[in-house]
Amino acid sequence: MSAIRMPRVATVQFKPLRTKGAGRIAFLIVTSVLMLVPMYLLVVSAFKSQQDILAHPFSLSPDQLTTQYLEKAWTNPDFNILKGYAVTALFVVSVNVLSVALAGPVSYVIARRSERRYRMLLLLFVAGTFIPSQVLVIPVVYTLKFLGLMGTIPGFVLFETTLTLPFSIFLYAGYIMTIPASLDEAAAVDGAGKHRTFWSIVFPLMKPAVVTMVILNTFSVWNDFVNPQIILGPGSGLYTVTTGVYAAVSQYSTDYTVVFPTLLLAVAPLLVVFVLLQRHVISGLTAGATKG
């Protein structure tokens, strides 16, 4: 008599829940909400009346939205927004040009030298990224007064440029290390000197890192409030976007139909730049780690 074969019972294997991935998603959602809610309130409130802002801050009713408050902020006699744009843009361009001109060659020397002292120099610049700019304000004020640059455009531009150098040198040096040194040797064989090799051969290859730093420096200079308020001061007659907004809305701190439209006009250019160029920031920060 043949043995009866019992059917095999399939066993179900339960896979452990991917709590790590779920935690990341939850963290991203919470972070996004914390960042987007204030921006939503800023944009929506710029088109609403004072009563509507206080009664229904999160509501979005097209029938109650109007552009008259933005128009009043654009023509506010206490602050010329176009002049604020022009002054801030001048500072942004000047700081970026000086930062690239100074940080680029320094980074090239550090990246192409293998001696320990150059690595220590790079660490010194990296340490500078951990020093808050507010800590340097008082020594800088005394230095600029001694040089006769306090309350002047050159003094402010030099200080802002100095603040950009540590991270710029760190990012540029890391990127240059991924560029083959054989290109330098080939340029030397053709008779090119160090300066020409850097600006003609290496610098064009640094475009992702340079674009990233230009964008980050633009955000830093545009959003800076403490440094222009102290170094330039009201007596200079020069108002950046942030100091101009402060002068315009400080006396209307409870009139939200003045505060929110003025703030929106101040940050609108940065929002446009960020939306258009955000992929360049990400690619520039990761290029040094993935290139080659």
Beta strands, then each sheet from edge to edge (+ up, - down):
end
